Amino acid sequence: MFLILLLLGLNPVSFRTNLIPMLSLPQDLKDAIRSDGLKGAHALALSTLTAKALKVEEKIAFTERARVTSEVLKKNLTVPETRERIREIKAKYLQEEKTESKEVKVVM
């Protein structure tokens, strides 16, 4: 495999780091790459918007990821801008969770 990658002019380390993770992307991001021209680095960053990371239901995480994907494409955001947007969204959801847990403590 290593020799094949070298013959194709591909760096094996880069291949493992950048292309292999693309195989496990959510289907909506794979579709955005194929049909809308979303770049791989953007898709990898967007793939971190999961239900587990946001601590919400899968449907909510999917909707949020789709909204941000659309925003990235429409505004032609750079990868750093995309990562910053993702950080803002995660912070928003984590802040909401902290607020809810504080409210529960006050009620008790």
C-alpha positions in Angstrom: 0.0 0.0 0.0 2.8 2.4 0.9 4.5 1.9 -2.4 1.3 2.4 -4.3 0.6 5.7 -2.6 4.2 6.8 -3.4 3.8 5.8 -7.0 0.6 7.9 -7.2 2.5 10.8 -5.8 0.6 10.7 -2.5 2.1 11.2 0.9 1.1 8.2 3.0 1.0 10.2 6.2 -1.2 12.8 4.6 -3.4 10.1 3.2 -3.9 8.5 6.6 -4.4 11.8 8.3 -6.7 13.6 5.8 -8.4 11.0 3.6 -9.1 8.0 5.9 -11.2 10.1 8.3 -13.4 11.2 5.4 -14.7 7.6 5.2 -16.5 8.0 8.5 -18.1 11.3 7.8 -21.9 11.5 8.3 -23.8 11.0 5.1 -25.1 14.6 5.0 -21.5 15.9 4.9 -20.5 13.4 2.2 -23.4 14.6 0.1 -22.4 18.2 0.7 -18.9 17.4 -0.6 -20.2 15.6 -3.7 -23.0 18.0 -4.6 -22.3 21.4 -3.1 -18.5 21.5 -3.2 -17.9 21.5 0.5 -14.2 21.1 1.2 -12.9 18.1 3.1 -11.3 20.1 5.9 -14.6 22.0 6.4 -16.5 18.7 6.5 -14.1 17.2 9.1 -14.6 20.3 11.3 -18.3 20.2 10.9 -18.4 16.5 11.7 -17.7 17.4 15.3 -21.2 18.9 15.7 -22.6 15.6 17.0 -25.4 14.9 19.5 -22.8 13.7 22.0 -20.7 16.9 21.7 -23.7 19.2 21.9 -25.5 17.0 24.5 -28.7 17.1 22.5 -30.9 14.6 20.5 -29.5 13.4 17.2 -32.2 15.3 15.2 -31.2 18.6 16.8 -27.5 18.0 16.2 -28.3 17.1 12.5 -30.3 20.3 12.0 -27.6 22.4 13.6 -24.9 20.8 11.4 -27.0 21.3 8.3 -27.6 24.9 9.1 -23.9 25.6 9.7 -22.9 23.6 6.6 -25.2 25.9 4.6 -23.7 29.0 6.2 -20.2 27.8 5.4 -21.1 27.3 1.8 -23.1 30.5 1.4 -20.5 32.7 3.1 -17.5 30.8 1.7 -16.0 30.6 5.2 -12.4 29.6 5.6 -11.5 26.6 7.7 -10.5 28.7 10.7 -13.7 30.7 10.4 -15.6 27.5 10.3 -13.9 26.1 13.4 -14.6 29.4 15.2 -18.3 29.1 14.3 -18.3 25.6 15.6 -16.7 26.7 18.8 -19.4 29.3 19.2 -22.2 26.8 18.7 -20.7 24.3 21.1 -20.3 27.0 23.7 -23.9 28.0 23.2 -25.2 24.5 23.9 -22.8 23.9 26.8 -23.9 27.2 28.3 -27.5 26.3 28.0 -26.8 23.0 29.7 -25.0 24.8 32.6 -27.9 27.2 32.9 -30.4 24.3 33.1 -28.4 22.5 35.7 -28.2 25.6 37.9 -31.9 26.1 37.6 -32.4 22.5 38.9 -30.2 23.2 41.9 -32.1 26.4 42.7 -35.5 24.5 42.6 -34.3 21.8 44.9 
